[in-house]
């Protein structure tokens, strides 16, 4: 297949990463966004990339006229929509320095034994808690019985919960996956 079919917006399949969308094209690489792997640069010469459907996006990197929205903004919108409404679990990575680490909970009473917990297990619980808060948010937003005022009040309460969890941001590998409370939303 001719490489000119591999344009921004084309849907492709990679043997290791699965299906993705081309978000940038250079002379030597395609940047492809994969829902569970994020952006990956794939060499133009790589033979394993298969075209699933051609691009229908106009703008830079395509043959049509430029559009009014940047591809980066469009990618953020699609990523947020997919994460919010398609049941894709988000891949959340533990920071490298914490891998194979442990937490020791030492009681104030010297007669009691300390408890050692693998950081990976603790981090997994934090991620599960965040996922459940997100599901709760979705259910609140989709609820037909609650008034808009009640939804806003519940959303603010959830935002404060996120704020209470910001201490655990130290465990996350990627800053965009941090917990953000009220102060962080206004910045």
N, C-alpha and C positions, 0 to 999 in steps of 0.2 A: 504494500500500500504506500502511496506517495506521502512523504512527510508533510506536505502542505495541508493535509487533512488534520494534522495535529496542531490545532490553534487554541487560543484561550477560549475556554468554555466547553471544549470537547470532553466527552465522557470516555474514559479509558479504563483498561483493566491491566493490573500489574500482577505477575505470578505470586509475589510475596505479600504485597500490601493490599491487594483486592482492587475494588473499583474506586476511582477518583475523578476529579475534574482538573483539567489543566488551567492554572491560574497565571502562568507567565511563560514566555518563550524567549530564549536567547539563541545565539548561534550554536551553542554546544549543549544546552540543557532545556528540559521542560520542567517547570515547577508544577507539581501535581499535589492537590490537597486530598488527603485520605482522611475520612471521618475519624478513624481510630489511631492514625499515625501522624496526623497533621501534615505540614508541607514537607515534601521530599523532592530533591532535585534528581531527575532521571536524565541520563545522557541521551542525546538525540540518536546516537548510534546504537542504543540498547534495542535489541530485536524482540524482546519479550513483551513490550508494551503494545497492547491491542486496542484499536479504536472500537468503542461500543456505539457511540453516536457522535456525529460531527457537531461542531460548534454552531450555535445560532446567536452568539453574542457578537455585537458590533463594537468597534472601538480599537484601541491599540492592539496589534497582534492579530487582527482579523481583517477581512477584506471590506467590511462595511464601514459606514461613516462612524466617527467617534460618538459615544453615548455620553449622557450628562452625569453619570455616576462613575466614580473610580472603581476599578476592579477590586481593590483592597477593601473598600467599603462594602461592596457587594458580597465579597467573600465572608466578611464579618457577619453580615445580615444572614446569609445562608447557613453559616455555622451555628449561629444562635438559634435560628428556627429549627434546624435539624436536632440540635441538642435538646431543645425545649419540647418539641412535639413528636419527633421520631424516637422510638425507644432505643436509642444508641447509648450504651454506657460510655461515659467519658473515660478516657485513659488518663489516669492521674498517677504521676510518678513521684516516688519518695526521693528526696534529695540524696545525692550520692554519699554524702558524709554520714548519713544515718543508716545506710544499708548494712545489715548484719549487726547493727547496734542493739543495745538493750537499755531499758529504763529500770532503775532500781527505786522502789518505793520503800523508804525506811521509816517505820513507825517511831513516834516519839518515845514510846515505852521500850527500853532496852531488852526487856524480857520477851518481846515479840520478834518474830523473824521478819526480815525484809522480803519483799516480793519482787522478783525480776520478771519483766515483761519484754518480749522482743519488740523493737520499735516498729517493725513491719506490721505486727498484729495491731498495735495501738493506732498506727496510721490508717490501717484498713477500717477500723471503727470510726475514725474521724471522717473518712471519705463516705462511709455508709450513712453517717449522721447528716452530712451535707446533702447527699442524694435524697434522703428522706425529707429534708427541709424543702428541697426543690420540688419534689412531688406534692408536698403540702401546698406550696405556692401555686402550682398548676391547678390543683383542685379548688383552691380559693378563687382563682381567676375564672375558672370554668363554672363555678357555682351560680345557678340561676336564682337561688333563694336569697342570698346575701345582697344587701344594698351596696352601692358603690362606696359609701362611707364606711360600712363594715369591712369591705374588702381592703380599703386603704388602711384602716386601723390594724387589721391582721397582718398586712404586708409590712407595716412599720414595726410590728412586734417581731416578725421574722427577721427583718433587717437588724434589729437590736440583738437577736440571737446570733446572727452572723458576726456582729461586732464583738460579742462575748467570746467568739471562737478564734479571733485574730491572733491570739497567743500561739496557736498551733500552725500558723503560716510558716514558721521556721522549718517545718518538716517537708514542705512542698518544693519540688524541683523547679517548677515554672511559676513565675510571679503572677501570670494571668489567671492562675488557679487559686490564688489566695482568697481567704475570706475577706469580705469588705463590709464594714458596718456603715453607720450614718455619716461619719466624718469622711470616710474614703469615697463615698458616693458623690459628695459635693465637690471633691477635688478635680 
